[in-house]
């Protein structure tokens, strides 16, 4: 069933509807028609040589014909943006190599942003990752969509590389602590899983 057809069969959301919806589900949507689809996926692989590959893919398409006047035209569901990144990292999440593919872009000029991506080799995904991206690829130095993919490759790597959540130094918390509400140093989750670092900033003082 199409998005637009399905949406029209739903009951319009009222002020009380959202309060009745489970927190595990989105509230019912208003009547609407699909305009754009962006699909982003991340995969992590353990290599036979001991390194790890983190791959990211972005695919943009529209349900109707689309045109950038004077540039290109696309058929329905044809990729407008189709780009992939592969980061090869070691067990410490330091980038050893990077590869980029851009089989579909809205402008031919976009492919020139692949070469600057090599500047990320040697950077660490555990600390200062976003800062490193902005310093090396920010604004006119790189591609906005490639930067977006790079940002979240760090969390994908944490889920992929074994041992990244382990405590290796009793004086240094794992890199994911203090980075979100659930993993805040004062939370019950940290108290249960990492008691050494419960209320850590205060303990350190």
N, C-alpha and C positions, 0 to 999 in steps of 0.2 A: 504494500500500500504506500502511496506517495506521501511525502511530508505534508503537502497542502491538503490532500484528501483526509488524512488522519487528523490533522489539526481541526478541520471543520466539524468533525464528529464529537469533539470534546466540549465539555461544559465550560463556558467562559469563567475565568477565575474571579472570585469575589474577594472582598476584604477578609472574609472568614475562611476561604478555601485553603490558603497557604498554611494556616495554623493547624489544619487537619491533616496535612500531608506528612508522611514519614520523613525524618531527616535524611533517610537514605535515598529519597527520591526527589526529583524536581517537582515543583507544583505544576498543575496543568497549564498548558500554554494557551495563549489567545489564538484565534484564527490567524493563519499566516501562510506564506508561500516561501519555499526555499530559494535563496538568492545566491548563496556561495557555500562551498565546502572546502575546508582546510583540514587535511589529515596529516597528523604528525606522529611518527612512531620512532621508538628507540629500541635497539637490541644490543645485548652484551654477549661477547663470546670469549671463552678461554682458549688461547692458542696453544699448539703443541710445543712452541718454543718457550713457553713460560710467560709470555706477554698476554695482554688483553686487548681486544678490539671493541670499541664502543661505536655503534653506527646510528646515525640519525637520518630520517628521511622526511621531507616536507612535500606535500602534493596539494596544489590549489586548482580548483575547477569550478565551473558554473553549470547549472542545469539547462541553460539556453545559450545560443550562439553569442559570442563575445568578441569585441574588436577594440584594439587600441588604434585610433585613427592614425593613418600614416605609418603604422608599425606592423602589427600582425592581427590575424583572425584565428579564432578557436571554435571548434565544433562543441556542442553540448558534452560536458563531462571530460573534455580533453584537457590535459594538464597545461595550465598557464605557468605556474611555477612547479618544477619537478627537480628537486635538488637533494643531494645526499652528502653526508660527511662521515668519514671513518677516522676516529682517533685511535692510535695504538698507544697504550700506556703500560707502565710497569706496575709492580705490586704497590709502589708508593704513590701511584696515580700521577706520575710525571709523564707528560706527553713525549713519546719517542718518535712518532711519525704522524702525518695527517694527509688524507686524500680527500678530494672534493670532486663531485660530478654534478653537472648542471645541464641535463639533456633538454630541458625546456625552460625558457625565461621569456618575460614579456618584451625584453629589449636585447638586441645582440650584444650591446655594450656590457651587459651584466656578467658575462663569462670572464671578464678581466679581473673580477674580484676573487678568482680562485687562487692566483699566485700569492697574494698577501697573506693567505691563511697559513702559509708555512711559518709565519712569525710566531705561531702558538707553540711550536716545538720547544720543549724545555720548560714549559709552564706547568704548574701544579694545579690539579683540580681540587685539592683539599683546602687551599687557602688563597685568597686573593684572585680567584679565577675570573670573576666578573670584572674586576679592576684590570686584570691583564688583557682581557678581551677589548675593553674600551680603549686602553692605551695603545694597543697594536692595530685594532680594526675598527675603532670608533669613527662615527660620522663618515667623512669622505674617504677614509682609509679602507673601508670594506663594504660588505653587503648587509643590509638590515636583517634580511631573512636568515642568512648564514649565522649572524650574531645570535639571533633568537634560538637557533638550533644549538649553538655552542653553549649558551647559558645553562640549559637543562641537561647537557651531557654529563655534567658533574654528578648530579643526583642519580642518573642512570648508572654511572660508574660505581658509585657507592653501593648500589644494589647488586652489581655484577662481580666486583673484585672481592674475593674472600678475605676476611680479616679487617676490612675497613671500619667495622663497628666495634672491633675489639679494643680493649684497654691495653696499650703497650707501654705506657708511662703513667705511673700513679699521680704525676704532677701535671699531666696534660690530658684534658678531656677529649674523647673521640670527636671528630670534626662536625658531627651532626648535632651535638648538644648545644643548646642556646641559639639554634637557628630557626626554631619555629615554636608555636605556642605549646604543642604537646611535649616537645623535648626541651622546654624551658628548665633551667637549673632548679627552680623551686617547685616543679610539678611532682605529683605522686608517681608518674611514670618513671622519671629519673630516679626517684627514691627507691622504686622497686628494682629497676634494671641496672642502675649505676649508682648505688648508695654512696660510693666514695665521692662522687661529684654533686651530690644533692646539696643545694645552696652553695655551690662551689665559689662563686665570686665573693660571697661574704666570708667563707672559710679562708680564702686566700689572703684576705686583708690582715 
